[in-house]
Amino acid sequence: LQVSDGSCEFVIDALALRDSIGELMGPLFSDGSVVKVLYGADNDVTWLQRDFGLRLNGLFDVRRAVSGLGMRETSLVDLWKRTCGFEMSTAEKHLLQISDWSQRPLSA
């Protein structure tokens, strides 16, 4: 999980904290006044609810927003390129596609 309070950013290994992440993050995730920004949130919402009992209120899904704006290219890579001018190499795209985020340590 990547969490930001607007001035600091945190990366939390939800799998390493599996036994306590629901209790620790539950109040934040259920607070509708705190916006949770995800990209393609369908699978994330499913596993956060199933694995940790987390309910998300105040969710903004960037992929759905981009699609709703009628943009034909809705991948995160295309969005980075269009909005930030950042272009991923083919090798970087490939690594992201084949990474198994459930394995520790994370692959390159």
C-alpha positions as CSV (number, residue, x, y, z in Angstrom):
1,L,0.0,0.0,0.0
2,Q,1.2,3.5,-0.8
3,V,-0.2,6.1,1.6
4,S,0.3,9.9,1.6
5,D,-0.8,12.5,4.1
6,G,0.0,15.3,1.7
7,S,3.4,15.9,3.1
8,C,4.9,12.4,3.6
9,E,4.6,9.3,1.6
10,F,4.6,5.8,3.1
11,V,4.9,2.3,1.6
12,I,3.3,-0.4,3.7
13,D,3.8,-4.1,3.1
14,A,0.3,-5.3,3.7
15,L,1.4,-8.9,3.3
16,A,4.0,-8.6,6.0
17,L,1.4,-7.0,8.3
18,R,-1.4,-9.3,7.3
19,D,-2.5,-10.0,10.9
20,S,-2.9,-6.3,11.9
21,I,-3.4,-4.3,8.7
22,G,-7.2,-4.4,8.9
23,E,-7.2,-3.1,12.5
24,L,-4.5,-0.5,11.8
25,M,-5.8,0.8,8.4
26,G,-9.6,0.2,8.9
27,P,-10.5,3.6,10.3
28,L,-8.6,5.4,7.5
29,F,-10.0,3.3,4.7
30,S,-13.6,3.5,6.0
31,D,-13.4,7.3,6.5
32,G,-15.3,8.8,3.5
33,S,-13.8,12.3,4.1
34,V,-10.3,10.8,3.2
35,V,-10.0,10.3,-0.5
36,K,-8.4,7.0,-1.6
37,V,-7.0,7.2,-5.1
38,L,-6.5,3.9,-6.9
39,Y,-6.0,2.9,-10.5
40,G,-8.1,0.0,-11.7
41,A,-9.4,-0.5,-8.2
42,D,-11.7,-3.5,-8.8
43,N,-9.2,-6.2,-7.9
44,D,-7.7,-4.1,-5.1
45,V,-11.0,-3.5,-3.5
46,T,-11.8,-7.2,-3.7
47,W,-8.6,-8.4,-2.0
48,L,-8.6,-5.6,0.6
49,Q,-12.1,-6.6,1.6
50,R,-11.5,-10.4,1.4
51,D,-8.0,-10.6,2.9
52,F,-8.1,-7.7,5.4
53,G,-11.7,-6.9,6.0
54,L,-11.1,-3.3,4.8
55,R,-14.0,-1.4,3.4
56,L,-13.2,1.6,1.2
57,N,-15.3,4.7,1.4
58,G,-14.2,7.8,-0.5
59,L,-12.7,5.9,-3.4
60,F,-11.5,7.7,-6.6
61,D,-10.6,5.2,-9.4
62,V,-8.3,7.0,-11.9
63,R,-8.9,4.3,-14.6
64,R,-12.7,4.8,-14.4
65,A,-12.3,8.5,-14.5
66,V,-10.1,8.4,-17.6
67,S,-12.5,6.0,-19.3
68,G,-15.4,8.3,-18.4
69,L,-13.7,11.2,-20.0
70,G,-13.7,9.2,-23.3
71,M,-9.9,8.8,-23.5
72,R,-9.2,5.8,-25.8
73,E,-5.9,4.9,-24.1
74,T,-6.6,4.1,-20.5
75,S,-3.5,2.2,-19.3
76,L,-1.5,3.7,-16.5
77,V,1.5,3.8,-18.8
78,D,-0.4,5.8,-21.4
79,L,-1.7,8.1,-18.7
80,W,1.8,8.8,-17.4
81,K,3.0,9.6,-20.9
82,R,0.0,11.9,-21.7
83,T,0.0,13.8,-18.4
84,C,3.6,13.7,-17.2
85,G,5.6,13.1,-20.4
86,F,7.1,10.0,-18.8
87,E,7.6,7.0,-21.1
88,M,8.3,3.5,-19.9
89,S,10.7,1.3,-21.8
90,T,9.4,-2.0,-23.1
91,A,11.6,-3.8,-20.5
92,E,10.1,-1.8,-17.7
93,K,6.5,-2.5,-18.9
94,H,7.4,-6.2,-19.1
95,L,8.8,-6.3,-15.6
96,L,5.6,-4.8,-14.2
97,Q,3.5,-7.3,-16.1
98,I,5.3,-10.4,-14.9
99,S,6.0,-9.3,-11.3
100,D,4.4,-11.4,-8.7
101,W,3.5,-8.9,-6.0
102,S,2.6,-11.6,-3.5
103,Q,6.2,-13.0,-3.4
104,R,8.9,-11.7,-1.0
105,P,11.4,-10.4,-1.7
106,L,9.8,-8.5,-4.7
107,S,11.3,-9.3,-8.1
108,A,13.3,-6.6,-9.9
